[in-house]
Each structure stands twice: as structure tokens, then as C-alpha cells.
Amino acid sequence: MNPDGSFCEVAMREQKIKQDICIGANIREIRRRQGLKQTELAGLLQLEGIPMTREALVKIERGAQHIQASQLRAIKNALNVSYDELLEP
């Protein structure tokens, strides 16, 4: 954890960015903590029937692409976390 706050908190202070970027940052943090690569998570999502490429996941994690509800649900299931963990500010 950054002593100045979470990645999302620091980014929001440094730039005026949309709140949904925090979701991407949370996904990235949880994925890394679990030792999953982006390609591996994208593969798990595809197994759940969600067409996701590594490139799309990169964009979601960076906040450059909005996440769909079905994608969020699949990521929640693949990472075995709660919605609260994914949506934490």
C-alpha cells in the first residue's frame, strides 16, 4: 500500500479522473495479489463465457474502457472476491 493512499486515491488527487477507474485499479491489485497474469484472468473469463482479451482487460484496469455488468460479475467470480472488494473506493 502506498503511504499516500491507495493507487486510486493518489491518481484521483493527481488527475481529475472518473470514479470507475478505481474499479480497474482494484481489479489489477486483487489480480496481482493472487499472482494472476492478465492473460490468465482473461482466459478464466472466457471459460465463463465472457469474451475478454488481454487488451480489453488492460483498458479496464487502466480505466480507459468502461466495464460491463456481465464482465464485473465474471471477474468477481474468477477472482473469488465480493463486489465490495471490487467497488471499494
Secondary structure as GFF3:
##gff-version 3
##sequence-region A 1 89
A	DSSP	alpha_helix	7	14	.	.	.	ID=ss1
A	DSSP	alpha_helix	21	33	.	.	.	ID=ss2
A	DSSP	alpha_helix	38	47	.	.	.	ID=ss3
A	DSSP	alpha_helix	54	62	.	.	.	ID=ss4
A	DSSP	alpha_helix	69	79	.	.	.	ID=ss5
A	DSSP	alpha_helix	83	87	.	.	.	ID=ss6
###
